[in-house]
Amino acid sequence: MRSLLFALLIISGLVTATGYGFLVSARSGGTETPGRALYVTNCAGCHGVSLEGQPDWMKRLPSGRLPAPPHDETGHTWHHSDKQLFTIVKSGLSSIAPGYESDMPVFEGVLSDEQITEVLDYIKSTWPDRARAYQADRSKADPM
Ligand code: HEC
């Protein structure tokens, strides 16, 4: 009787340990996407490692320009279609708002089209369902 209990304990311990290990590796695999690495290198300096943006991002700087907004759901990145976001990152804000002066760099020649898409996919992957659904609708109405 004792040895049977002991065997059961070992088996359930093994199941828990392996199941847990699987979950942990699946999770960490999700955060280290190529898009995340590109984001940290190229965007996080202004938009924040946790996509939190610059402090007081709605208040103009002494230069009259705006600070970098957050890319999480508290910002307005999710209000834009894929086409708009891609164009902003590749060609700059002035390409959709001519004459607009901004500290947002132009990434043409720095990131390939695929890399821009990967960065944007990473940003989108952090949004809650509501923001993702809204942004997907905007993208459908404004195809690439
Ligand atoms: C040197 C600082 C800086 C870096 C680096 C930077 N940005 Fe920006 N970004 C800004 C600023 C400042 C704005 C706000 C510009 C404005 O409204 O005048 C902005 C705006 C944006 C917007 C428009 C947001 C909106 O809600 O309208 C997008 C999209 C964006 N950035 C994406 C990126 C991505 C992706 C990267 C990296 C590949 C990046 N930015 C790197 C400073 C930066």
Residues whose N, C-alpha, C, O or C-beta is under 5 A from the ligand:
A	BS01	HEC	N42 C43 C46 L66 P67 A68 P69 H76 T77 L85 I88 V89 E101 S102 D103 M104 P105 V119
